[in-house]
């Protein structure tokens, strides 16, 4: 999140996660967690009256209909997975293609009328200076950087979208005709505004919506990054602590996160329910009792275990979903980027070498788990991790995935 102006991730940044001091990260991020009163007020006006803004969005569609007639949603791309798995850098890669249109930080908060809001914003005389995003991970962003923004739309049509007591899996037959029409028109307007022909969205919560999205957009492609559970849990624990401390310092930041639809970390952290409410309650109980490492490990296994089962049970999804290991991307970036763009149907040959030179494993922290915590991660995740080719006692995968061989 970010607050001073919620800048986006920029391809102008290095693409690397820079060294940072974990003990002072919250203080260093304090400035970006500050939410201006004007943004707080305007975003509140949008989130408190979703019905009004839906009507405004439909009015915008009707008035733009002569121009939208020639705009079609062609092979949309979805980057989705558990936070801290590499979704941001993958989004930035894809967004650098000239055919691609994405949401940007500046689209918030008037997301329901993207074309009008985009046209109303004055052109900047000079480019924004990139600033480090509030995650404190060395990724620098500007107002024009790509970002996950469409969650506001999902929340307006699905009031229980972030209710941990309700399954968040949208099956192929989930009724959502009103949302489907509004969402498709929204994408078309974004393509018109940005001058693109391929829509790319990053959204962690779209993970459990893959079955529905794959039916609604039969030519869609999905990219699901996965990361070794030891490294992944370490990053999740670090980010959650940072967001909790910063939201305590800046109360408006917590409301900002709720309005934009980011519940991955912080004081209002909410796990995704993949159809097992008892499991979700266990995860929340572990977090609340202070056993956060085991809680995040169990959450990792729940989400990626669900992914494995759904892909294995659906031959169509098997073809549409690419699982990409974070460690492979860091170790052999050129080969992994080529696999990524081939799956997405994008010609990025000239950019592959440039992006590959910017990818590296994070060096701004190291896991500092006790032997008991490492044992708990292995206990919770080993069965699922093995299906992605991961083993314990080593941070990197040693084998190619077997259960997902036809997917990766």
Legacy VTK file of the C-alpha trace (Angstrom):
# vtk DataFile Version 3.0
C-alpha trace
ASCII
DATASET POLYDATA
POINTS 408 float
0.000 0.000 0.000
1.181 3.417 0.024
-0.388 6.441 1.102
1.284 9.630 0.297
-0.051 9.042 -3.139
-0.121 5.298 -3.256
2.587 5.208 -5.901
2.874 2.142 -8.058
5.730 -0.199 -8.789
7.782 1.220 -11.522
9.788 -0.373 -14.197
12.022 2.569 -13.498
13.087 0.845 -10.306
15.871 -1.675 -10.195
13.590 -4.666 -9.828
15.731 -5.814 -6.923
14.921 -5.865 -3.240
17.516 -3.735 -1.513
19.116 -4.234 1.889
17.001 -2.906 4.737
17.131 -2.980 8.489
14.266 -5.071 9.786
14.307 -3.417 13.216
13.820 0.052 11.737
11.693 -0.836 8.735
8.463 0.438 10.266
9.982 3.817 11.067
11.517 4.074 7.610
8.154 3.305 6.009
6.226 5.738 8.198
6.110 8.481 5.599
4.617 6.331 2.845
1.968 5.061 5.219
0.698 8.597 5.760
-2.681 9.006 4.004
-3.556 12.609 3.084
-6.906 13.785 4.411
-8.131 14.599 0.888
-7.490 11.029 -0.315
-9.055 9.628 2.851
-12.198 11.692 2.293
-12.521 10.950 -1.441
-11.954 7.216 -1.081
-14.525 7.143 1.713
-17.091 8.733 -0.603
-16.507 5.926 -3.108
-16.542 2.953 -0.748
-19.569 4.128 1.259
-21.811 4.439 -1.794
-21.044 1.487 -4.105
-24.526 1.531 -5.652
-24.095 5.108 -6.825
-20.701 4.393 -8.331
-21.958 1.307 -10.124
-24.592 3.504 -11.763
-21.933 6.039 -12.678
-19.820 3.285 -14.188
-22.749 2.080 -16.283
-23.458 5.659 -17.389
-19.836 6.043 -18.459
-20.145 2.808 -20.464
-23.287 4.002 -22.241
-21.776 7.355 -23.174
-18.622 5.678 -24.446
-20.492 2.933 -26.315
-19.718 4.296 -29.830
-15.997 4.030 -29.086
-16.178 0.848 -27.012
-17.823 -1.069 -29.843
-14.448 -1.723 -31.429
-12.726 -2.701 -28.148
-12.634 -6.414 -27.336
-11.214 -8.278 -24.349
-8.575 -10.491 -25.919
-6.744 -13.163 -23.893
-6.660 -11.364 -20.521
-3.767 -12.250 -18.234
-3.986 -12.788 -14.481
-1.010 -12.855 -12.122
-2.212 -14.261 -8.809
-0.840 -16.055 -5.781
-0.080 -15.667 -2.121
1.458 -12.272 -1.364
5.284 -12.094 -1.372
5.597 -14.752 -4.065
6.866 -12.445 -6.819
3.600 -11.169 -8.291
4.766 -7.552 -8.449
7.852 -8.115 -10.559
5.893 -10.422 -12.884
3.248 -7.721 -13.327
5.905 -5.130 -14.104
7.478 -7.372 -16.730
4.196 -7.964 -18.529
3.106 -4.338 -18.170
6.256 -3.178 -19.962
4.883 -4.640 -23.215
3.417 -1.974 -25.509
0.214 -3.974 -26.083
-0.573 -4.313 -22.377
-2.941 -2.197 -20.292
-3.056 -2.447 -16.517
-4.440 -0.598 -13.553
-2.096 1.979 -12.081
-1.830 3.587 -8.668
-3.388 6.772 -10.001
-6.635 4.909 -10.804
-7.533 4.960 -7.104
-10.049 5.881 -5.789
-12.463 6.600 -8.689
-12.024 3.130 -10.107
-15.661 2.711 -11.153
-15.306 5.386 -13.842
-11.779 4.675 -15.079
-12.016 6.562 -18.349
-13.442 9.784 -16.930
-11.078 9.722 -13.965
-8.101 9.027 -16.204
-9.006 11.828 -18.591
-9.657 14.236 -15.719
-6.200 13.866 -14.244
-3.894 16.559 -15.614
-0.890 15.429 -17.568
2.273 15.780 -15.518
4.852 18.116 -16.952
7.642 15.892 -15.708
7.743 12.259 -14.607
7.200 11.443 -10.943
10.272 10.669 -8.924
10.082 6.989 -7.966
9.662 6.317 -4.257
10.089 3.073 -2.387
6.744 1.416 -1.799
5.476 0.907 1.710
6.543 -2.761 1.788
10.101 -1.568 2.362
11.399 -4.130 -0.139
13.402 -1.909 -2.453
10.805 -1.759 -5.228
10.319 1.827 -6.354
7.054 3.121 -7.758
5.345 6.141 -9.301
1.723 7.095 -9.938
1.965 5.440 -13.368
3.287 2.130 -12.098
1.056 -0.952 -12.532
-0.762 -2.119 -9.435
-3.544 -4.371 -8.157
-6.643 -2.166 -8.112
-9.633 -4.108 -9.399
-10.415 -5.559 -5.954
-12.638 -2.540 -5.270
-14.964 -3.773 -8.028
-15.143 -7.300 -6.646
-15.966 -6.009 -3.173
-18.789 -3.836 -4.510
-20.531 -6.825 -6.135
-19.525 -9.524 -3.621
-20.058 -8.114 -0.100
-18.584 -11.274 1.495
-15.466 -11.176 -0.686
-13.255 -10.909 2.392
-15.347 -12.714 4.970
-13.125 -15.538 6.306
-16.230 -17.447 7.387
-17.437 -17.826 3.789
-15.737 -19.743 0.989
-14.084 -17.410 -1.506
-13.916 -19.982 -4.294
-15.892 -18.838 -7.341
-16.785 -21.892 -9.350
-17.580 -21.968 -13.048
-21.302 -21.909 -12.304
-21.252 -19.129 -9.686
-24.049 -16.733 -10.717
-22.658 -13.246 -11.293
-24.225 -11.878 -14.477
-24.355 -8.253 -13.293
-20.738 -8.283 -12.219
-19.605 -10.079 -15.388
-21.114 -7.376 -17.600
-19.766 -4.511 -15.473
-16.329 -6.103 -15.214
-16.006 -6.774 -18.927
-17.019 -3.186 -19.712
-14.535 -1.924 -17.133
-11.700 -3.803 -18.836
-12.756 -2.445 -22.221
-12.704 1.107 -20.874
-9.260 0.582 -19.389
-7.992 -0.733 -22.732
-9.452 2.329 -24.451
-7.922 4.692 -21.902
-4.452 3.140 -22.012
-4.432 2.366 -25.726
-3.743 -1.330 -25.156
-5.169 -4.561 -26.530
-4.249 -7.030 -23.745
-5.417 -6.619 -20.144
-3.126 -7.740 -17.326
-4.270 -7.848 -13.708
-2.352 -8.611 -10.546
-4.645 -9.694 -7.743
-3.844 -12.128 -4.953
-7.539 -12.790 -4.327
-8.114 -13.812 -7.923
-6.453 -17.105 -7.012
-9.751 -18.569 -5.805
-11.613 -16.993 -8.738
-9.626 -18.775 -11.427
-12.431 -21.279 -12.241
-14.961 -18.467 -12.757
-12.566 -16.224 -14.686
-11.525 -19.126 -16.926
-15.185 -19.671 -17.835
-15.983 -15.987 -18.316
-12.874 -15.439 -20.466
-12.260 -18.709 -22.236
-8.959 -17.455 -23.687
-7.585 -16.111 -20.367
-4.198 -17.196 -19.087
-3.109 -17.363 -15.451
0.324 -17.140 -13.821
0.644 -18.443 -10.252
4.056 -17.842 -8.646
5.082 -20.081 -5.750
7.978 -19.780 -3.322
9.817 -22.140 -0.976
7.751 -22.140 2.229
10.671 -21.285 4.543
11.589 -18.159 2.586
7.973 -17.348 1.881
6.855 -17.566 5.507
9.822 -15.412 6.546
8.766 -12.701 4.119
5.106 -12.920 5.171
5.979 -12.626 8.868
8.227 -9.632 8.184
5.628 -7.802 6.080
2.809 -8.479 8.520
4.842 -7.024 11.371
5.765 -3.959 9.303
2.163 -3.257 8.322
0.831 -3.752 11.846
3.362 -1.325 13.312
2.818 1.257 10.569
-0.982 1.094 10.741
-0.796 1.688 14.472
1.186 4.853 13.767
-1.153 5.926 10.953
-4.784 4.939 11.638
-5.955 6.258 8.252
-3.616 3.765 6.583
-5.651 0.879 7.980
-8.844 2.304 6.491
-7.022 2.910 3.224
-6.033 -0.749 3.052
-9.623 -1.826 3.658
-10.955 0.488 0.965
-8.484 -0.613 -1.670
-9.102 -4.267 -0.793
-5.756 -5.354 0.648
-6.211 -7.643 3.627
-3.018 -9.675 3.160
-1.192 -8.057 6.099
-1.712 -5.691 8.977
-4.205 -5.105 11.735
-7.119 -6.395 9.636
-5.375 -9.386 8.079
-7.900 -11.904 6.739
-7.092 -15.346 5.314
-8.709 -16.600 2.140
-11.228 -19.372 2.670
-10.781 -22.085 0.035
-13.792 -24.056 1.206
-12.663 -25.180 4.659
-13.932 -22.800 7.345
-12.502 -24.916 10.188
-9.069 -24.621 8.604
-9.414 -20.837 8.363
-10.381 -20.645 12.024
-7.329 -22.705 12.964
-5.084 -20.321 11.012
-6.607 -17.295 12.732
-6.288 -18.956 16.124
-2.587 -19.603 15.493
-2.024 -15.975 14.490
-3.960 -14.675 17.489
-2.136 -16.967 19.934
1.261 -15.738 18.748
2.210 -18.878 16.824
2.469 -16.784 13.667
5.074 -18.923 11.921
2.939 -22.061 12.077
-0.122 -19.992 11.155
1.465 -18.606 7.988
2.863 -22.038 7.111
-0.582 -23.608 7.412
-2.024 -20.825 5.278
0.668 -21.437 2.619
-0.240 -25.119 2.510
-3.977 -24.380 2.376
-3.780 -22.044 -0.622
-1.196 -23.864 -2.696
-2.701 -27.231 -1.814
-5.986 -25.978 -3.219
-4.211 -24.849 -6.402
-2.616 -28.261 -6.874
-5.923 -30.075 -6.431
-7.867 -27.794 -8.788
-5.312 -27.995 -11.556
-5.034 -31.766 -11.253
-8.812 -32.139 -11.471
-9.367 -29.872 -14.486
-7.570 -30.465 -17.773
-8.686 -27.086 -19.108
-7.196 -25.209 -16.159
-4.090 -27.356 -16.494
-3.420 -25.687 -19.840
-4.369 -22.185 -18.760
-2.390 -21.989 -15.499
1.372 -21.593 -15.372
2.961 -22.145 -11.959
6.311 -20.427 -11.705
8.762 -20.982 -8.885
10.266 -17.816 -7.418
13.645 -19.504 -6.992
13.758 -20.560 -10.647
13.035 -16.979 -11.677
15.942 -15.745 -9.536
18.335 -18.510 -10.628
17.622 -18.614 -14.373
15.630 -15.455 -15.120
15.986 -15.449 -18.915
14.626 -18.986 -19.326
11.782 -18.359 -16.903
10.806 -15.055 -18.503
10.737 -16.731 -21.916
8.448 -19.417 -20.508
6.261 -16.722 -18.967
5.785 -14.646 -22.100
5.281 -17.741 -24.244
2.464 -18.861 -21.938
0.971 -15.353 -22.087
1.241 -15.069 -25.861
3.394 -11.933 -25.804
6.430 -11.270 -27.955
8.979 -9.744 -25.603
12.187 -11.050 -27.142
13.951 -7.658 -27.104
13.141 -7.125 -23.422
14.040 -10.555 -22.030
17.736 -9.853 -21.537
17.061 -6.474 -19.932
14.555 -7.906 -17.459
16.755 -10.915 -16.722
19.596 -8.604 -15.687
17.344 -6.979 -13.084
16.202 -10.116 -11.287
17.939 -11.421 -8.197
17.045 -13.144 -4.953
16.131 -10.754 -2.125
19.079 -9.777 0.028
17.490 -7.336 2.441
16.709 -9.981 5.076
17.441 -13.556 6.017
15.116 -15.979 7.792
16.005 -16.230 11.463
13.791 -19.096 12.550
14.458 -21.265 15.564
14.813 -25.023 15.028
11.305 -25.452 16.438
9.880 -22.913 13.973
11.620 -24.557 11.033
10.183 -27.880 12.149
6.689 -26.397 12.306
7.005 -25.030 8.747
8.079 -28.423 7.483
5.269 -30.181 9.355
2.646 -27.870 7.882
3.880 -27.568 4.306
5.989 -30.608 3.372
3.291 -32.568 1.523
2.269 -29.626 -0.664
5.813 -28.307 -1.056
6.977 -31.665 -2.393
4.527 -31.363 -5.292
6.285 -28.193 -6.378
9.694 -29.852 -6.201
10.699 -28.321 -2.870
12.554 -30.118 -0.120
13.648 -28.983 3.320
17.152 -28.337 4.587
17.724 -26.319 1.425
16.224 -23.010 0.370
16.040 -23.795 -3.327
14.087 -26.494 -5.152
16.226 -29.466 -6.085
13.909 -31.216 -8.495
11.391 -30.297 -11.107
7.776 -30.586 -9.951
6.236 -33.946 -10.667
2.560 -33.523 -9.858
2.576 -30.248 -11.791
4.821 -31.373 -14.605
2.274 -30.575 -17.289
1.589 -27.164 -15.785
5.010 -25.696 -15.175
LINES 1 409
408 0 1 2 3 4 5 6 7 8 9 10 11 12 13 14 15 16 17 18 19 20 21 22 23 24 25 26 27 28 29 30 31 32 33 34 35 36 37 38 39 40 41 42 43 44 45 46 47 48 49 50 51 52 53 54 55 56 57 58 59 60 61 62 63 64 65 66 67 68 69 70 71 72 73 74 75 76 77 78 79 80 81 82 83 84 85 86 87 88 89 90 91 92 93 94 95 96 97 98 99 100 101 102 103 104 105 106 107 108 109 110 111 112 113 114 115 116 117 118 119 120 121 122 123 124 125 126 127 128 129 130 131 132 133 134 135 136 137 138 139 140 141 142 143 144 145 146 147 148 149 150 151 152 153 154 155 156 157 158 159 160 161 162 163 164 165 166 167 168 169 170 171 172 173 174 175 176 177 178 179 180 181 182 183 184 185 186 187 188 189 190 191 192 193 194 195 196 197 198 199 200 201 202 203 204 205 206 207 208 209 210 211 212 213 214 215 216 217 218 219 220 221 222 223 224 225 226 227 228 229 230 231 232 233 234 235 236 237 238 239 240 241 242 243 244 245 246 247 248 249 250 251 252 253 254 255 256 257 258 259 260 261 262 263 264 265 266 267 268 269 270 271 272 273 274 275 276 277 278 279 280 281 282 283 284 285 286 287 288 289 290 291 292 293 294 295 296 297 298 299 300 301 302 303 304 305 306 307 308 309 310 311 312 313 314 315 316 317 318 319 320 321 322 323 324 325 326 327 328 329 330 331 332 333 334 335 336 337 338 339 340 341 342 343 344 345 346 347 348 349 350 351 352 353 354 355 356 357 358 359 360 361 362 363 364 365 366 367 368 369 370 371 372 373 374 375 376 377 378 379 380 381 382 383 384 385 386 387 388 389 390 391 392 393 394 395 396 397 398 399 400 401 402 403 404 405 406 407
